Amino acid sequence: MDIFTREIVAWQISDRHDKTLVNASLLDGLVNRDFQKPIYIHSDQGAEYCSQDYT
């Protein structure tokens, strides 16, 4: 979710909350947006977000 506009940028559905789900959602959000300014990504720092693929 874009915190400023409250627009949903990307979402994924899976039966597991794992790094594959997190990475797919992140990439979907990055590919589908035209960023003119730097972006900031916030996560809860769970194990999925600390994976080598994500970082």
C-alpha positions as CSV (number, residue, x, y, z in Angstrom):
1,M,0.0,0.0,0.0
2,D,1.2,3.5,-0.9
3,I,1.0,5.2,2.5
4,F,0.5,8.7,1.0
5,T,-2.3,7.8,-1.5
6,R,-3.6,4.6,0.3
7,E,-3.5,3.0,-3.1
8,I,-2.9,-0.8,-3.2
9,V,0.4,-1.1,-5.3
10,A,0.6,-4.9,-5.4
11,W,-0.8,-8.0,-3.8
12,Q,-0.3,-11.8,-4.0
13,I,-2.3,-14.7,-2.7
14,S,-0.7,-17.9,-1.4
15,D,-1.5,-20.7,1.1
16,R,1.9,-20.0,2.7
17,H,3.5,-16.8,4.0
18,D,7.0,-17.4,2.9
19,K,9.8,-15.6,1.1
20,T,8.4,-16.6,-2.3
21,L,5.2,-14.7,-1.5
22,V,6.9,-11.7,-0.1
23,N,9.4,-11.4,-3.1
24,A,6.6,-11.9,-5.7
25,S,4.6,-9.1,-4.1
26,L,7.6,-6.8,-3.9
27,L,8.6,-7.4,-7.5
28,D,5.0,-6.9,-8.7
29,G,4.9,-3.6,-6.9
30,L,8.2,-2.4,-8.4
31,V,7.4,-3.5,-11.9
32,N,3.9,-2.0,-12.1
33,R,4.9,1.5,-10.9
34,D,6.7,4.4,-12.5
35,F,8.7,5.8,-9.6
36,Q,9.9,9.4,-10.1
37,K,11.3,9.7,-6.6
38,P,13.1,7.4,-4.2
39,I,10.9,4.8,-2.6
40,Y,10.9,3.5,0.9
41,I,9.8,0.0,1.7
42,H,8.6,-0.9,5.2
43,S,8.3,-4.5,6.5
44,D,7.7,-6.1,9.9
45,Q,11.2,-7.7,9.7
46,G,9.9,-11.2,10.0
47,A,12.0,-14.1,8.7
48,E,10.6,-13.7,5.2
49,Y,11.8,-10.2,5.0
50,C,15.3,-11.1,6.3
51,S,15.9,-13.7,3.6
52,Q,18.9,-13.1,1.3
53,D,16.6,-12.9,-1.7
54,Y,14.6,-10.1,-0.2
55,T,17.5,-8.1,1.1
